[in-house]
Amino acid sequence: MNINAIREQFPILHQEINGHPLVYLDSAASSQKPRSVIDAVNRYYELDNANVHRGVHTLGSRATDAYEGAREKVAKFLNAGAPEQIIFTRGTTTALNLVASSYARSVCGEGDEIVITPMEHHSNLIPWQQAAKATGATLKYIPMQPDGTISLEDIEKTITPQTKVVSITYVSNVLGLINPIKEITRIAHRNGAIMVVDGAQSTPHMKIDLQDLDVDFYAFSGHKMCGPTGIGALYGKKALLNKMEPIEYGGEMIDFVDLYESTWKEIPYRFEGGTPIIAGAVGLGAAIDFLQEIGLDEIDQHERRLATYAYEKLSSLEGITLYGPKQNRVGLITFNLDDVHPHDVATVLDSKGIAIRAGHHCCQPLMRWLNVSATARASFYLYNTEDEIDRLADALLQTKEFFGHAIG
C-alpha cells in the first residue's frame, strides 16, 4: 500500500487543528471519506437527483440504476449471493433493530433464549433486551475470559436447544478482538438457532464472505468504511426475510392497498418504505469501489501492523493500562492513563491536533466488566501511519506531565 497516495485522496486530512497537523484516530466511530465518494454523492445531486422505482423519466431511471447498482455492489462485496438479500437501512443500529423487532419477536416465546455477550455495542444489546421483554424469552450472556475473549467451551455451554437467536459482534469496538463467528455459527445452527452478526467494526477492515460464514443476518454501516453517514445494510437469508413482516409502513413497500387491508412487495422492498437513502447508497457503492481497488487484504495487513506497533509503543509507557488481547486484534487500542480521566486525555490530545474517542463507547456493561467508567480509544484505518502513532505516544507522555504524573 502506498500510504501517501492514499492519504492524498482524503481532503479532510490536509488541515491543521489547533495549530498542529491533524492526526485522525477515531475511525472506529466514523471514517473519513475519499474524494471519489464525495464526488459520487455530489454527482448524483448535480446530475441524477430524482426518486427511484417510480418515474419513467430519464433522471428517475438513472437514479434507480445507481441505487440498485449499489445494492449489487454490496452483495458482491460481502459474497452475499442474491442482491435481494440486501436491505438498505440507516446503518447497523436500524438493521439490528429490524431483526430483533420483526424476526425475533415472531419466533421467540416463554422458555426460549436469546444469547449475546457482555461486549456488545448498545445497538446489539438493547434491541434484544426489548425483544426478550416483549416475548418472555430469556436473555443470556456468554461469559468472557480475563482478556475479554470468549471461549468455545463457554459458547457450547451457553447456547442450548432452547436458544432461538445468537447475536454477536464480529469485532469489539472497545477491545479490538475478533470473535470466532464461523465456529459460533456452527454451534448456533447445531442447536437450531439463527446467527446474527454485528459487522460494524469488521466490514471496513477485513474481507467478509457471508457464504463461507453461513450467518443468517449480517449488519453494517457505510460511514465506518469510507461511505456517507446515514446508510448501511442488512443481509438476511432469503428464506428468513420472506417470513418477516415489515416494521415500517407507507409508500414503496406495498403491493396492493385497500381501505382495510394491504399486501407487501417482495424482498427487499417491503423493508424499504418511503423514499430511500439514494445518495447514501450511491456513496456506499463508491466507497466499496475505493476499498476494493486498494484491496481488503492489504487494508487488513496494514491495520494489524499498526495495531501491533501501537500496542507495543503504548504498553512501554509507564502508567498506562491497555484493554483487550495483544494478538488477533484489529486496528484500535483502548486505554486509560492512571489518575487521568479519558475526557481530559482526549481534550489535551485535541489541543495537539490528535483526535481520539473518550467515553463508554456505547458499551456500558463492558465498562462495568472492565471496572472503569470510561476509556480512551485510538482507532486506525488505511490512511494512518506509524508516525501518527509516535505522535500519539509523545502526546500521552505530555498529557501525564501536564497532569503532574510524569512517566519515567
Disulfide bonds with the S-S distance in Angstrom:
none
